[in-house]
Structure formats: structure tokens, C-alpha cells
Amino acid sequence: MNKRLFEFAKELNLPSKDILDRCKKLGFVVPSQLTLVDDKIQSEIRKDLGLADLVAIAPEEIAPAPAPSTPAKTFSNTTTSTPSQTASVRPTMKTFAQPASTATATYPAPKTIAPRKVPAGARPPMPPKSGGHGMAANRRKNAATPAKPELTVEEKIKALEGNAEGSGEPKILTKIKISEGITVAELAQKLNVKPGVLIKELFDLKILATINQRLDMTVAETLAGAHDAEVEVVPLFGTEILEEEIDDPKTLISRPPVVTIMGHVDHGKTLLLDAIRKTKVAEGEAGGITQHIGAYQVEHAKGLITFLDTPGHEAFTLMRARGAKATDIVVLVVAADDGVMPQTLEAIDHAKEAKVPIIVAINKIDKPEANPDRVKTQVAERGLVPEEWGGQTIFVEVSAKKRLNLEKLLEMILLQAEILELKANPNRTPKGVVLEARLDKGRGTVATLLVEKGTLKIGDNLLAGSTYGRVKAMHDDLGKLVKSAGPATPVEVLGLSAVPQAGDVFYVVEDAKIAREISTRRTEAQKDNRLIGAMKHITLDNLFEQIKEGQIKELKVIVKGDVQGSVEALRQSLEKLSTEKVVLRVIHSATGNIVNSDILLASASNAIVVGFNVKLDSNGKATAEKEDVDVRVYKIIYDAVEDVRKAMEGLLEPVYRQLVIGKAEVRQLFSTPKGTIAGSMVLSGKLTSKSKVKVYRNNEVLYEGPLTSLRRFKDDVKEVATNYECGIGVDGFADLQVGDQIEAYIMEAVAQKLVD
């Protein structure tokens, strides 16, 4: 009986990868874990493993495995909370009063002094004098203990460096976590010092700052280094408080897969999901086009599936990109009569960039003009090869209108999810992502949340980006009120103080005061135009700096052109620039003007946009300025290729070569206490005091090194030109003779070329 490879591996209790490698070793062509293997391949693998006797056993002779005594755990939206949910483990939250350095600093316990016994009737002893009051007491105190001169912050740093170099053991530094835009008062609290100390040190650095002044990260690191502290930069304020829990593998159980429906406009995405859910979602939308992300859960015999219906219209490309980031599996819907369209290609690029497995659903096969083979050919050209053609992509031919092969599509989704082994811990602090949020007149802020870990309950304190609130009510995709939501469950939540940004990560915080404090601080940082954690997008101008800092390893490009021929020519020319040292990857190419969706894809992928004979529309221009995306438009392909080539050549480390700048001949030798001085005549070029020299004798190099002195008469000079006499001192070489040739050179940095 034919079986899929991963099922056969489970039967043998072996990893699928080992069976796949063994198939290649035996000479069988098995592309992936989803490929069907026949009885012959199964028999050969069993023989190779020494399990040939299992083939002869009849199926009826094998006793069935006993059923598990405990029922399998599943997630469902219930109206009552279970005891395991109410007893969820929550971490102990830190408070702002505790400095970050208390984890490493230790303080001796105070000594307790027993009170002295006083005889009955005796007068108790007087307390010790505090030294009096006023200026006289201060003078006596200062006279008794002479003040030590305080070191400046620069002297402290030098002292620390000196101690580190002088001692054999490395100095142990206290680690503190800070975010961009930290104030003097907050840094003083983390360093466990008074704010006045930091203000004085800033004054030593010629920086006038107040207690509420926001500090640059370089200055903050300098101050921390002067106080024996090592800085760790966190992207958002409060991230150091919301510590990530590490789940025990024993607490992880299977969770439903999160599936995103993608595709071109009017290819039947919502109708397909409607057929699966057996509801009329499309009828309630404007013009039958999905306007907001719809998150739904479908119950199947083998488990639950969570669907995200991203809009297919161009104006909502941002929602589609967000859906790809929040998903486990992408179902790409392609109409059998239309074939691959521009937004189909865009959806493929989004899913590939998010590194999400893709299942292709060929819809509308009931139409007379349907041609599924043409669709498979077009999709295969984009790298998604069907399984029957030897690829690894699952293709399912469906009809949403006639409800054909819908069960097979759900089985393939669950099959892919089984291979991914999706698991989560429901008994931990909840965490997830905001899918969509809006302001309702009657209910206030309504946010669609997707729970990723833990179990969200009514009454939890939420922190989502710069907003916070308390969960007042939760509704599932059918509008029913629920009290809890487990992993991979979408819910609509009421109770947030403001509308969060779609894509924000939300946390459940134990203390509402901490959530309010973090929310307030993040809002203030945004008002100060110090967007914490904002990523600096790549441009052709800052490409070299980002590569030098190790931020990127490749250059991603989006290509747009007026006609398909120009797009292909520009794409091929740019891809030819890739070498072993520098990689250029075109993540998306299409015809037409540069629109908002191209800018959003570039922002999400940290890419640049190159256009040929096209324009940037007004919406795209505004988004590019907001997201800081580099857009270049050219009229000549050669200019575009040359600009990208120059930027990529800037990524290569320069090659240093010797550049000869002058030659001299030794005419007379002079002995001095500092060594031998060669009285020479400059024959060509010039000699400089910073140049290095080579000493030749009979065309052989006797010495190579720096100059110690270059003089004319008794004066030190910086350079000596042709036909002038000079005195040359060579470091560490005294065996000079009259007639030796001295060649002066400098090391010149030469930029490498992509093609040598």
C-alpha cells in the first residue's frame, strides 16, 4: 500500500530525514517528505534497516495498538474557563523601583548591636554627638577627613582600561538593559547612582543636560562604562521587564495551524473560505471585496484550522503582508480560467520572503474554459513545482461554487501542519499579535488579536505597542461571547485605551500599573519623534555602512518597468552583479508604475526599489518618505546597473597596494649618535617623512621599513622633491653603502571590482 514518506517514517519510529537520505542512498527519487512511496521502496528500506521479516507478516497478524487512555488535548472557544486555565503560571514582574544592577551587586547585612544594660536608677547614656550643626561642624569634618580629588568621566574610563590591561583577569561588568531615548534619571536608577553624579560627568564631557534630558546611545554607553556597567540595547521601552519565558518541552501540546488565504482580486478567495465555513461572508462586504482581515476558525474531523482572509485588492497590500508574517501556511488561490495575475506573483513573493510553506488551490475548475495545467505551468515558472512533476508544492484543484475537493484541501493543510509539528504551551503568560484594530462608536476600541502562546482570558491586563487596557469582553469569529482563547485562536477584544497598530505584539502584564507606565513612556517617546526600535532601511547611500556594521549580508531589490521586456532585461542585468562576495537578489519584479504595495514590500523586506521608465505615484511617494524606503527611477538601464554596481563595490574590503612615489641614490654616509645617515640625491618623484622605503643593492632588496628622519641641512622636512639633496635616516639598518638605491612608497587603498 502506498504511503507518504513521513507516515512510513512514523511507522518505523525514525526521523523522516533519515528515511529520505536512505532513499537517495538506495537510488530512489523521492523529492520530499510528502511524496508517496510504493511497496517496493518500503520493502527495500526495511531490508536495508534489517527489518525484512516485517514484510512477510500479514496485516491481520499484527495486533492493533491500544488506544490512549487519556483523550487528546484540543483547543476550542469555550464559555467557561477550565481549572488548568485559571491556574496558569505567570512570571513575577519586575518593578521600576528596583535598579537593573541589583541582580549582580551584593550588600553586607547590617550588624545588630545588643543594647547595653543600665542599672536601675542610673541615668541612661547620652547618644553620641553628631558633630554639631552649621558651618563650624562642616569645617571640623573637612579638616578631619581631607577631600580626595574627583576623577572626570574620561579619567575613569582610562583608569578602567588601564586596570583591564594591567591585570591578567578580565574585569567583570554589570549588565544593564536600556532603550533608545533613555533619560538621565532612568540611567542613574539603573546604575544605582544619584542623577547629579551623571549630570556632573556629562558636564565633564561638555554636555549640558538636565535630569529629564534624553541621552544618545553613545553617551549612555560611555557613562555606563565609567560605572563598570555593560549596556544591552533593547528595541522597545519595557522589553527588559516583559521577559520572555522559556517553555518546557513537556508543557507543549499541538495547536491549530494558522492559514492565510492569498491571491489575485476576484479569484474566489473569500468565496472559497465562505464555502469552507458554510457562511455568507462575501455578501456583507462592500462590492464583494474583503475590506478588513477576517480571522476564522474551522472545525475538521482531524482538528481545528485558523484562517486569515487577507484582502486581495491592491489598496490593502499592507494587510496581506501582515497576514503572511502571522501565518504558518499560505494557501495561494489561482483561478483556473484566469491563470497567474500580477497580484498572484506579489502574493508568492510575500510568502517566499516570509519563508512560509505554500499550498496552491486552483479554483473555478467547474468552468468550461478552466485550464489547470496552464496554471501549474505558470506557477512552476515562479519556483512552485507540483509534486506530480517532482517538486515539493502541494496543488489541489477545487471549486468553491460547486464545493468540490474542499475536504481534500483541508486534509492537505492538516497534513502540512503535521509535518511542521506546531506546538504551544497554553498554561503560560499569553502573547500574540494584533491583526486589525478599529474604533467603534458604540463599543470603543475593537482589536482583532491572534493568540500565539498561553491562554487569554477576560480580565487580563493587555499591553499592545503603546496602548494598554483590560480585557472587558471577547468574541469569536461567529460573534459569540467567550471567556478564554488558547493558542492560534483569533478573538475580538474590547477594553484597550487606544487603537493599536496592526502587527504590534501584545503581552499580558500582571500589574496594571506597569502596563500603564510602559504605555505612557512609549507614547512620550513617539511624541518626541524618537521612535524606539525604528529600523533604518537600506539605501544605496548607506549600503556600505550597514554592511560594515554587519547588519545585512545581501542586497534585496524590487524591479518595476514599463514593459515586460525591459523588466526582464533589467532583472537579468542586476542579478549578474552577484558574486561569491556580494549577493544581489530580486525579490519582486513587475510592470507598471511604482505603487504603495511595492513600497510596503520593500519596507517589510528591507529592500530598495529600482524603476525603469515608470513613475512613483503620490501614495507611494508619501509611504516611501514615511517608511524611509530608497526609490530610484532611471531612463537608461545602464545607469541603473552602474549605480547598483558602485554601491555593491563599496561593500568589498579595499585592496592595499604599494605606490612608488620617488627614488633616491646614496652619495655619502654620515655617522651620528643615533645611527648612520645617508646623504642622498632624489632622482625622481619625491620622498616624504611618512613614506616607507626599500633599500636596493645590485637590484636586490636589502631592507624594507619606515623612515626615521628626513632632513635638508639641519632642518626636518616633510618632503623633498626631485634634484634636491637630503639626509635619510633608516630605522634598524646601518649597513648602507654609497651607490645604494632608496625607493620610497606609500600604501594605497584600491576598491575591489565585482569582476576582476
C-alpha positions in Angstrom: 0.0 0.0 0.0 1.4 3.4 -1.0 2.2 5.7 1.9 3.6 9.2 2.3 7.2 9.1 3.4 6.7 10.9 6.7 3.9 8.4 7.6 6.2 5.5 6.7 8.9 7.0 8.9 6.5 7.3 11.8 5.6 3.6 11.3 9.3 2.7 11.6 9.8 5.2 14.5 12.5 7.0 12.6 13.0 10.6 11.6 11.7 11.5 8.1 15.1 13.0 7.1 16.9 9.7 7.8 14.4 7.8 5.6 14.8 10.5 2.9 18.6 10.1 3.0 18.3 6.3 2.9 16.1 6.6 -0.3 18.7 8.7 -2.0 21.4 6.1 -0.9 19.4 3.3 -2.5 18.9 5.2 -5.7 15.2 6.0 -5.3 14.0 9.5 -6.4 12.0 10.9 -3.5 11.8 14.7 -3.6 10.2 15.4 -0.3 8.6 14.1 2.9 5.1 14.3 1.3 6.0 12.0 -1.7 4.2 8.7 -1.9 6.4 5.6 -1.6 5.2 2.3 -3.0 5.6 -1.2 -1.5 8.8 -1.9 -3.4 10.6 1.2 -1.9 9.2 0.3 1.6 10.5 -3.3 1.2 13.9 -2.1 0.2 14.2 0.3 3.1 13.1 -2.4 5.5 15.7 -4.7 4.1 18.4 -2.0 4.4 17.4 -1.5 8.0 17.4 -5.2 8.8 13.6 -5.4 9.2 12.9 -7.6 6.2 10.9 -10.1 8.3 8.2 -7.4 8.8 7.2 -7.6 5.2 6.1 -11.2 5.4 3.8 -10.6 8.3 0.1 -10.3 7.3 -1.7 -7.2 8.3 -4.3 -9.2 10.3 -1.5 -10.8 12.4 -0.4 -7.5 13.7 -2.3 -6.6 16.8 -3.7 -3.1 16.8 -2.0 -0.6 19.1 -4.0 0.1 22.3 -5.9 3.4 22.2 -4.6 6.0 24.6 -6.3 6.2 27.9 -6.4 9.9 28.1 -8.2 12.0 25.5 -6.2 14.3 23.2 -6.0 17.9 24.2 -7.7 20.3 21.8 -8.3 24.0 21.8 -11.8 25.4 21.5 -13.5 28.6 22.4 -15.5 27.7 25.5 -17.8 29.9 27.5 -16.3 28.7 30.8 -12.7 28.6 32.0 -11.1 25.3 32.9 -9.1 24.8 36.1 -5.9 24.5 34.1 -6.5 27.8 32.6 -7.3 29.6 35.9 -4.1 28.1 37.4 -1.9 29.5 34.6 1.7 30.2 35.6 2.6 33.9 35.4 6.1 35.2 36.0 6.9 37.6 38.7 7.1 41.1 37.2 9.9 43.5 37.9 9.1 46.9 39.3 10.6 50.2 38.3 11.8 50.9 41.8 14.4 48.2 41.5 17.6 49.1 39.6 18.8 46.7 37.0 22.2 46.3 38.6 20.8 44.8 41.8 21.0 41.3 40.2 24.7 41.4 40.5 25.5 43.8 43.3 25.6 42.3 46.9 25.5 44.3 50.1 26.5 43.1 53.6 23.7 42.6 56.1 23.5 45.3 58.8 25.1 44.2 62.1 22.7 44.1 65.1 24.2 45.6 68.3 22.8 44.4 71.6 21.6 47.2 73.9 23.7 48.0 76.9 22.2 47.1 80.3 21.6 50.1 82.5 21.4 49.6 86.3 18.2 50.5 88.0 18.1 54.2 88.9 21.1 55.0 86.8 21.0 57.7 84.1 20.9 56.3 80.6 24.0 57.1 78.5 23.7 60.1 76.2 23.7 59.5 72.4 26.9 60.2 70.6 27.3 63.7 69.3 26.5 64.2 65.6 29.2 66.8 65.2 27.0 69.8 65.7 25.3 72.0 63.1 26.3 74.7 60.7 29.5 75.8 59.0 31.7 75.1 62.1 30.8 71.4 62.1 31.5 71.2 58.4 34.9 72.8 58.9 35.8 70.3 61.6 34.6 67.5 59.4 36.5 68.7 56.4 39.6 69.2 58.5 39.4 65.7 59.9 39.0 64.0 56.5 40.8 65.6 53.6 38.8 65.5 50.4 40.1 63.4 47.6 40.2 64.9 44.1 37.3 63.5 42.0 38.1 62.0 38.6 36.3 63.1 35.5 34.4 60.5 33.4 37.2 60.4 30.8 39.8 59.7 33.6 37.6 57.0 35.0 37.3 55.3 31.6 41.1 55.5 31.1 41.6 54.1 34.6 39.2 51.2 33.8 41.1 50.5 30.6 44.4 50.6 32.4 43.2 48.2 35.1 41.9 45.8 32.4 45.2 45.9 30.5 47.3 45.6 33.6 45.5 42.8 35.4 45.6 39.3 34.0 41.9 38.7 34.8 39.2 40.4 32.8 37.1 42.9 34.7 33.5 41.7 35.5 31.0 44.3 34.3 27.4 44.7 35.5 24.9 44.2 32.6 22.1 46.7 32.3 19.3 46.9 29.7 18.4 50.3 28.3 16.3 51.5 25.4 16.9 54.4 23.0 15.9 57.7 24.4 16.6 56.9 28.0 16.7 59.9 30.4 19.4 60.8 32.8 17.2 59.9 35.8 16.4 56.5 34.4 20.1 55.7 33.7 21.0 56.9 37.2 18.4 54.5 38.6 19.8 51.6 36.6 23.4 52.4 37.6 22.4 52.9 41.2 23.8 56.4 41.5 22.4 59.8 42.0 21.3 61.8 38.9 23.6 64.7 40.0 26.6 62.4 39.5 25.7 61.7 35.9 24.9 65.4 35.3 28.4 66.3 36.5 30.0 63.7 34.3 28.1 64.9 31.3 29.4 68.4 32.1 32.9 67.0 32.0 32.1 65.7 28.6 31.0 69.3 27.7 27.3 68.2 27.6 24.8 70.4 29.4 21.9 68.1 30.5 19.0 68.2 32.9 17.6 65.3 34.9 14.9 64.6 32.2 17.3 65.0 29.2 17.2 62.1 26.8 20.6 60.7 26.1 22.2 59.5 22.9 23.1 55.8 23.0 26.8 56.5 22.6 26.8 58.9 25.6 24.8 56.4 27.6 27.3 53.7 26.9 30.2 56.0 27.9 28.5 56.8 31.2 27.7 53.2 31.9 31.3 52.2 31.1 32.6 54.7 33.7 30.4 52.9 36.3 31.6 49.4 35.5 28.4 48.6 33.6 27.9 46.9 30.2 24.9 48.1 28.1 22.5 45.9 26.3 20.2 47.9 23.9 16.5 46.7 23.8 14.3 47.8 21.0 11.3 49.0 23.0 10.9 50.5 26.4 9.7 47.9 28.8 11.1 44.9 26.9 13.5 44.3 29.7 10.5 44.0 32.1 8.5 41.7 29.8 11.0 38.9 29.9 10.3 36.0 27.5 9.5 32.7 29.2 11.3 29.5 28.0 8.7 26.8 27.7 9.5 23.3 28.9 9.1 20.8 26.0 6.9 18.7 28.3 4.3 21.5 28.5 4.0 21.9 24.7 0.9 20.4 23.1 -0.3 20.5 19.5 -2.0 23.7 18.3 -4.1 24.5 15.3 -2.3 25.8 12.2 -2.8 29.5 11.2 -3.5 29.6 7.4 -3.6 32.7 5.2 -5.6 32.8 2.0 -3.8 34.8 -0.7 -4.4 35.5 -4.4 -5.5 38.0 -7.1 -8.7 40.0 -7.0 -11.8 38.1 -7.9 -10.1 34.7 -7.9 -12.5 33.4 -5.3 -10.6 33.7 -2.0 -13.5 34.8 0.2 -15.9 32.5 -1.7 -13.6 29.6 -1.0 -13.3 30.4 2.6 -17.1 31.0 2.7 -17.7 27.6 1.2 -15.4 26.1 3.9 -17.2 27.9 6.7 -20.6 27.5 5.2 -21.4 31.2 5.8 -22.1 34.2 3.6 -19.1 36.5 4.4 -18.8 38.0 0.9 -22.4 39.3 0.9 -21.7 41.6 3.8 -18.7 43.3 2.3 -18.5 46.4 0.1 -18.7 45.3 -3.5 -17.9 41.8 -2.5 -14.2 42.7 -1.9 -12.7 41.9 1.5 -12.1 45.2 3.3 -10.6 44.0 6.6 -8.7 41.0 7.8 -11.2 38.3 8.7 -9.9 35.7 11.2 -12.0 32.5 11.4 -11.7 29.0 12.9 -12.9 25.9 11.1 -13.5 22.6 12.8 -12.5 19.4 10.9 -12.6 15.8 11.9 -8.8 15.8 12.4 -8.6 19.1 14.2 -9.1 22.9 14.1 -7.7 25.2 11.4 -7.4 29.0 11.8 -7.9 31.0 8.6 -6.8 34.6 7.9 -8.6 36.1 4.9 -6.3 38.9 3.7 -7.7 41.4 1.2 -6.8 40.8 -2.4 -7.2 44.4 -3.6 -4.1 46.4 -4.3 -5.1 49.1 -1.8 -4.8 46.6 1.1 -1.3 45.1 0.3 -0.2 46.1 3.8 -2.8 43.7 5.3 -1.7 40.9 3.0 1.9 41.4 4.0 0.9 41.4 7.7 -1.1 38.2 7.2 1.9 36.5 5.7 4.0 37.3 8.8 1.4 36.0 11.2 0.8 32.7 9.5 2.1 29.1 9.4 0.8 28.1 6.0 -0.2 30.1 2.9 -3.0 28.9 0.6 -2.5 30.6 -2.8 -5.8 30.7 -4.7 -5.4 30.9 -8.5 -8.4 30.9 -10.9 -8.2 28.1 -13.5 -9.7 30.3 -16.2 -7.6 33.5 -15.4 -4.2 32.0 -14.6 -1.4 33.8 -12.8 -2.0 37.5 -12.4 0.2 40.4 -11.1 -1.1 40.1 -7.5 -0.7 36.4 -7.6 3.0 36.9 -8.2 3.1 39.5 -5.5 1.5 37.1 -3.1 4.1 34.5 -4.0 6.9 37.0 -3.3 5.4 37.9 0.1 5.1 34.3 1.2 8.6 33.4 0.0 10.0 36.4 1.8 8.2 35.3 5.0 9.6 31.7 4.5 6.2 30.2 4.8 5.2 26.9 3.0 2.7 27.4 0.2 -0.3 25.2 -0.9 -1.7 26.1 -4.3 -5.5 25.9 -4.6 -6.6 26.0 -8.3 -10.2 27.4 -8.1 -13.1 27.6 -10.6 -12.3 24.2 -12.2 -16.0 23.8 -12.8 -15.9 26.5 -15.6 -15.7 25.2 -19.2 -12.7 27.4 -20.0 -10.7 26.2 -17.0 -7.2 25.0 -17.7 -5.5 23.7 -14.5 -2.4 22.5 -16.4 -1.7 26.0 -17.7 -1.9 27.3 -14.1 0.6 24.7 -12.9 3.0 25.7 -15.7 2.8 29.4 -14.8 3.2 28.8 -11.1 6.1 26.4 -11.7 7.9 29.2 -13.5 7.9 31.0 -10.2 9.6 28.1 -8.4 6.5 26.3 -7.1 6.8 22.9 -8.8 3.9 20.4 -8.2 4.5 17.1 -6.5 3.5 15.1 -9.6 6.2 16.9 -11.5 8.8 16.0 -9.0 8.5 19.2 -6.9 7.6 19.8 -3.3 4.5 22.1 -3.6 1.0 20.7 -3.0 -1.6 21.5 -5.7 -5.3 21.0 -5.1 -8.0 21.6 -7.7 -11.1 22.9 -6.1 -14.4 24.7 -6.9 -15.8 27.0 -4.2 -19.1 27.4 -6.1 -19.7 23.6 -6.5 -17.9 22.7 -3.2 -15.6 20.3 -5.0 -12.4 18.8 -3.2 -12.8 21.1 -0.2 -12.2 18.2 2.2 -9.1 17.3 0.3 -7.8 20.8 0.7 -8.4 20.7 4.4 -6.6 17.4 4.7 -3.6 18.7 2.8 -3.5 21.7 5.2 -3.6 19.4 8.2 -1.0 17.2 6.6 1.4 20.1 6.1 0.7 21.2 9.7 1.6 17.7 10.9 4.9 17.9 9.2 5.6 21.4 10.8 4.8 20.0 14.2 3.2 23.1 15.5 3.1 23.2 19.3 2.5 25.8 22.1 2.1 26.0 25.8 -1.4 27.0 26.9 -0.6 27.4 30.6 1.8 30.4 30.4 1.6 34.1 30.1 -0.3 35.0 26.9 1.4 36.6 24.0 0.3 37.2 20.4 -0.1 39.7 17.6 -2.6 42.4 16.7 -4.2 41.6 13.3 -6.5 44.6 13.0 -8.0 47.3 15.2 -10.7 50.0 14.7 -12.7 52.5 16.7 -16.3 51.6 17.0 -18.8 54.3 18.0 -20.8 52.2 20.4 -18.1 49.8 21.8 -14.9 51.9 21.7 -11.6 50.3 20.6 -12.1 46.9 18.9 -9.0 44.9 18.3 -8.7 41.5 16.4 -6.0 39.6 18.2 -4.3 36.3 17.4 -3.1 34.4 20.5 0.2 32.7 19.8 1.1 31.4 23.3 -0.7 31.0 26.5 -4.5 31.4 27.1 -6.0 34.9 27.0 -8.9 35.5 29.5 -11.4 38.2 30.4 -9.8 40.5 33.0 -6.2 40.2 31.8 -4.1 43.4 31.6 -3.0 43.9 28.0 -0.1 45.8 26.6 0.0 46.2 22.8 2.6 48.6 21.4 2.0 52.0 23.0 -1.6 51.1 24.2 -2.8 49.2 27.2 -6.1 48.1 28.8 -8.1 45.4 30.5 -9.9 42.8 28.6 -13.6 43.5 29.1 -15.1 41.2 26.6 -14.0 38.7 23.9 -15.9 37.5 20.9 -15.0 34.6 18.5 -15.3 34.7 14.7 -19.1 33.9 14.9 -19.7 36.8 17.3 -20.3 34.6 20.3 -19.0 35.8 23.7 -16.1 33.6 25.0 -14.2 33.8 28.3 -10.9 32.3 27.1 -8.8 31.9 23.9 -6.0 29.4 23.6 -3.0 29.4 21.1 -3.8 30.0 17.4 -7.2 31.3 18.3 -8.5 34.7 16.9 -10.7 36.8 19.0 -12.1 40.4 19.0 -11.2 42.2 22.3 -12.8 45.2 23.9 -11.1 47.4 26.5 -7.9 48.9 25.1 -7.3 52.6 25.8 -6.4 53.4 22.2 -6.3 51.9 18.8 -3.0 49.8 18.5 -1.0 49.5 15.3 -1.7 46.4 13.2 1.2 44.0 13.6 2.0 45.1 17.2 2.9 42.3 19.6 0.7 42.2 22.7 1.6 40.9 26.2 -0.4 40.1 29.3 1.1 42.0 32.2 0.4 41.0 35.8 0.3 44.6 37.2 -1.8 47.2 35.5 0.4 50.0 36.8 3.4 48.5 34.9 1.3 48.3 31.7 0.2 51.9 32.1 3.8 53.1 32.8 5.2 51.3 29.8 2.4 52.6 27.6 2.9 56.2 28.8 6.7 56.0 28.2 6.3 54.6 24.7 3.8 57.3 23.8 6.1 60.0 25.1 9.0 58.6 23.1 6.8 58.7 19.9 5.8 62.3 20.6 9.4 63.2 21.0 10.0 61.8 17.5 12.3 59.2 19.0 10.6 56.1 17.6 12.2 53.5 19.7 13.4 50.5 17.7 12.7 52.0 14.3 14.7 50.1 11.7 16.9 52.2 9.4 16.1 51.0 5.9 18.8 50.3 3.5 19.7 52.7 0.7 22.4 52.8 -2.0 24.0 55.6 0.0 24.2 53.8 3.4 24.7 50.4 1.9 28.4 50.3 2.8 27.9 51.5 6.4 25.3 48.8 7.1 27.4 46.0 5.6 30.4 47.3 7.7 28.3 47.1 10.8 27.2 43.6 10.0 23.6 44.4 9.7 23.0 42.9 6.2 24.6 40.2 4.1 22.8 40.8 0.8 21.1 43.5 -1.3 17.4 42.9 -2.0 15.9 44.8 -5.0 12.4 45.3 -6.3 12.3 46.0 -10.1 9.4 47.8 -11.9 9.4 48.7 -15.6 7.1 50.0 -18.4 7.1 46.8 -20.4 7.9 43.1 -19.5 10.9 43.1 -21.8 12.5 46.0 -20.0 11.8 44.4 -16.6 13.4 41.1 -17.6 16.4 42.8 -19.1 17.0 45.0 -16.0 16.4 42.0 -13.7 18.9 39.8 -15.5 21.5 42.6 -15.6 21.2 43.2 -11.9 21.3 39.5 -11.0 24.5 39.2 -13.0 26.2 41.5 -10.5 26.0 38.8 -7.8 29.3 37.2 -6.9 30.6 35.0 -4.1 31.4 38.1 -2.1 28.2 40.1 -2.6 24.7 38.7 -3.2 22.0 40.6 -5.1 18.5 39.2 -5.0 15.5 40.5 -6.9 12.6 39.6 -4.6 9.8 41.1 -6.9 9.5 42.3 -10.5 6.5 43.5 -12.4 5.3 46.0 -15.0 3.6 49.3 -14.2 4.2 52.4 -12.0 5.7 52.1 -8.5 2.7 51.9 -6.2 2.1 51.7 -2.5 2.2 47.9 -2.4 5.8 48.0 -3.8 6.9 50.4 -1.1 5.3 48.3 1.7 7.0 45.1 0.4 10.3 47.0 0.3 9.8 48.2 3.8 9.0 44.8 5.2 11.9 43.2 3.4 14.5 46.0 3.8 14.9 46.3 0.1 15.4 49.1 -2.5 13.1 49.9 -5.4 14.5 50.4 -8.9 12.2 51.6 -11.6 12.8 52.0 -15.4 10.6 54.4 -17.4 8.0 54.4 -14.7 6.7 56.9 -12.1 6.2 56.9 -8.4 2.5 57.7 -7.6 1.6 60.1 -4.8 0.5 57.5 -2.3 3.7 55.5 -2.9 5.8 58.7 -2.5 4.2 59.5 0.8 4.7 56.0 2.1 8.3 55.9 0.9 9.1 59.1 2.8 7.3 57.7 5.9 8.9 54.3 5.8 12.3 55.7 4.6 12.5 53.4 1.6 15.0 54.2 -1.2 13.4 54.5 -4.6 15.5 55.1 -7.7 13.9 55.8 -11.2 16.0 55.6 -14.3 15.6 56.3 -18.0 18.6 54.2 -19.1 19.2 50.7 -17.9 23.0 51.2 -18.0 22.7 54.0 -15.4 20.7 51.7 -13.0 23.1 48.9 -13.3 26.1 51.2 -12.8 24.6 52.8 -9.6 23.9 49.4 -8.1 27.3 48.1 -9.1 29.1 51.1 -7.4 27.1 50.6 -4.3 27.9 46.8 -4.2 31.6 47.5 -4.9 31.6 49.7 -1.8 30.8 46.6 0.2 34.0 44.9 -0.7 37.1 45.3 1.5 39.6 47.5 -0.2 42.9 46.0 -1.5 46.1 47.8 -0.5 48.9 48.1 -3.0 52.3 49.8 -2.9 52.5 53.1 -4.9 56.1 54.2 -5.6 56.4 57.9 -5.1 60.1 58.6 -5.5 63.7 57.2 -5.8 67.0 58.4 -4.4 70.6 57.5 -4.6 73.1 57.4 -1.6 76.0 59.7 -2.4 77.7 59.9 1.1 77.4 58.4 4.6 77.5 60.3 7.9 77.8 58.7 11.3 75.8 60.2 14.2 75.0 59.0 17.7 71.5 58.0 16.5 72.8 55.9 13.6 74.0 56.2 10.0 72.6 59.0 7.9 72.6 58.6 4.1 73.3 61.8 2.2 71.2 61.2 -0.9 70.0 62.9 -4.1 66.4 62.5 -5.1 66.5 61.2 -8.7 62.7 61.1 -9.4 59.4 61.8 -7.7 59.6 62.8 -4.1 60.4 61.5 -0.6 58.0 62.1 2.3 58.7 61.7 6.0 55.7 59.3 6.4 56.6 57.1 3.5 58.2 53.7 3.7 61.4 52.8 1.9 63.2 49.9 0.2 67.0 49.8 0.0 68.3 48.1 -3.2 71.8 47.0 -3.9 72.5 45.2 -7.2 68.7 45.0 -7.8 68.2 43.1 -4.6 66.1 44.3 -1.7 68.3 44.5 1.5 65.8 46.3 3.8 62.2 47.4 3.9 60.7 49.7 6.6 59.8 53.2 7.7 62.0 56.3 7.6 63.3 57.6 11.0 64.3 61.1 9.7 64.2 63.2 6.6 66.3 66.4 6.7 67.6 69.2 4.5 70.7 70.6 6.1 69.8 70.8 9.8 66.0 71.1 9.4 63.4 68.3 9.5 61.2 68.5 6.4 58.0 66.8 5.4 59.1 66.1 1.8 62.0 66.5 -0.6 61.4 67.0 -4.4 63.4 65.8 -7.4 67.0 67.0 -7.9 67.3 68.0 -4.2 69.8 66.7 -1.7 68.7 65.3 1.7 69.7 63.2 4.7 67.8 60.0 5.1 67.7 58.0 8.4 66.6 54.4 8.1 65.3 52.6 11.2 67.2 49.5 12.2 69.5 49.3 9.1 73.1 50.6 9.4 74.7 48.6 6.5 74.3 51.4 4.0 76.8 51.9 1.2 77.4 54.6 -1.3 75.5 53.8 -4.5 72.6 52.1 -2.8 69.2 52.9 -4.3 66.4 54.0 -1.9 62.8 53.6 -3.2 60.0 55.4 -1.3 56.4 54.2 -1.4 53.1 54.5 0.3 50.2 52.0 0.8 47.2 52.9 -1.3 43.7 51.5 -0.8 42.2 50.4 -4.1 38.5 49.5 -4.2 37.8 46.0 -5.5 35.7 45.4 -8.6 32.9 42.8 -8.8 34.5 41.4 -12.0 38.3 41.2 -11.9 
